[in-house]
Amino acid sequence: MSSGIALYPALAEQATALALEAQLGLKDHHGALRHSPLALLPWQISRDDFMQAQQVARAIGARLDHLARNPDALAQTLGPVLDGRTLQALLWQALQSVPQGQRRARPLNMTRVDLLQDQAREWKLVEANSIAAGMGPFSEGLAQIQQQLWPELQRLGLATQGRPEFAANPVTEALGDTLYQAAVGQMRQRPATHPQVAAPVVVFVVEPAEDNIFDQRKVARVVEQKGARVVRLTLQEIDALLERSLAPACHLRGIGPVQVLYFRTGYNLADFQDAHGRSERLLQLRAELETLQVTLAPTIGLQLASAKAVQVHWYRQPEEDAATAALDTPQFFVADPQVQNLGNWSQWVLKSQGEGGGNVVQDDAIPARIAALSPMERREWLLMRKIPLVPRQSLVPVLRNGAIQFAQQLVSELGLFVLGDELRVSGYLLRSKPSGALETGVHRGQGMIDTVAFAS
């Protein structure tokens, strides 16, 4: 990425003001809003390609939903990771303490399926996230900003054509409505446990020092506008407030009956650890919630269904459906004998089972990292072949830290949201990064928020 001093200062000021007004960013260490890096021109693809991505995402969502509802199939699919000390293994072990007949919680799909388009214009799965899948509202808000700025971008010669048609992205409404409808459905299913409750309660389960509050609050406002109450609690707070004597109702002291627990944390082992590094208590709580009459977004089963280990299984044992071609990227556990013959490390990335950024190694750093892995870790870490991509050829103006920079050779990752029992594909998050950058994440990676428009 190239940058200069005070490039297009008037544009930078206008774009910054719009980004801050729309709350497209994270909370910094002072508690103030800091806008995320934002592409100011959309990624243009064909309408047919976008529709194909939606079909792929729904098929992958259906696979995850099926696995989550079939524990035996899930165990077989997760394979070697269940014997280790990863979060996936510990969650599975905690779940086994709950007999099937006592698992009363209802799963809620709030999944994001992240795809890349390869050089043959086929969509390939990067990963699926059934827990804490957010930031879609940022792409929705950015599309409005890009359209507002289009006349100025044209005047400056940065946009060389008329304003394109932007892909519809009603993701904030879709996420909020999915949570609200699940809460209403839970109340209707258990009316005896909520005889005097005027409004359903949706708990956003968050980190103690959450910085991604603005994305979450956009969704929360929709839930509240529809008539539900939203409460933000940490896992530790839920553990302290849970009135276990009222089980199997999910009842929190001072709050009352709860219909939905929406997890925006709990995807890494550190999320369950106390000040002494112990995780047993909160892992036990996570399993205990499975016994209650509540909707969980997601249940443990649905969370585990989107583990990276599942993708290895899908590659090894392909099935015929709309997602088949998206799942044919070669990937192997490090312990697999085939790894010895992979050859050029520049064609591969090394991944742990962790989520949220910082879990990917590439190129010459791979051999040293593999050498440092224990025998158990070699059964958990995996190698995935890089997907051959076609970077954008044009320079793209980017708003970063209140200034205009220019990015080149951008590649874009399309995250489509698959929601509810109907597995509706509704809304997206687009993140782009320079082709040489390691991770597309905006929170902890090198990516920027972006949007989709249809090429003429």
Secondary structure, 3 states (H helix, E strand, C coil): CEECCCCCHHHHHHHHHHHHHCCCEEECCCCCEEECCEECCCEEECHHHHHHHHHHHHHHHHHHHHHHCCHHHHHHHHHHHHHCCCHHHHHHHHHCCCCHHHCCCEECCEEEEEEEEECCCCEEEEEEECCCCCCHHHHHHHHHHHHHHHHHHHHCCCCCCCCCEECCCCHHHHHHHHHHHHHHHHHHHCHHHCCCCCCCEEEEECCCCCCCHHHHHHHHHHHHHCCCEEEEECHHHHHHHECHHHCCECEECCCEECCEEEECCCCCHHHHCCCCCCCHHHHHHHHHHCCCECEEECCHHHHHHCCHHHHHHHHHCCCCCCCHHHHCCCEEECCCHHHHHCCCHHHEEEECCCCCCCCEEECCHHHHHHHHCCHHHHCCCEEEECCCECCCCCCEEEEECCEEEEECCEEEEEEEEEECCCCEEEEEEEEEEECCCCCCCCCCCCCEEECEEECC
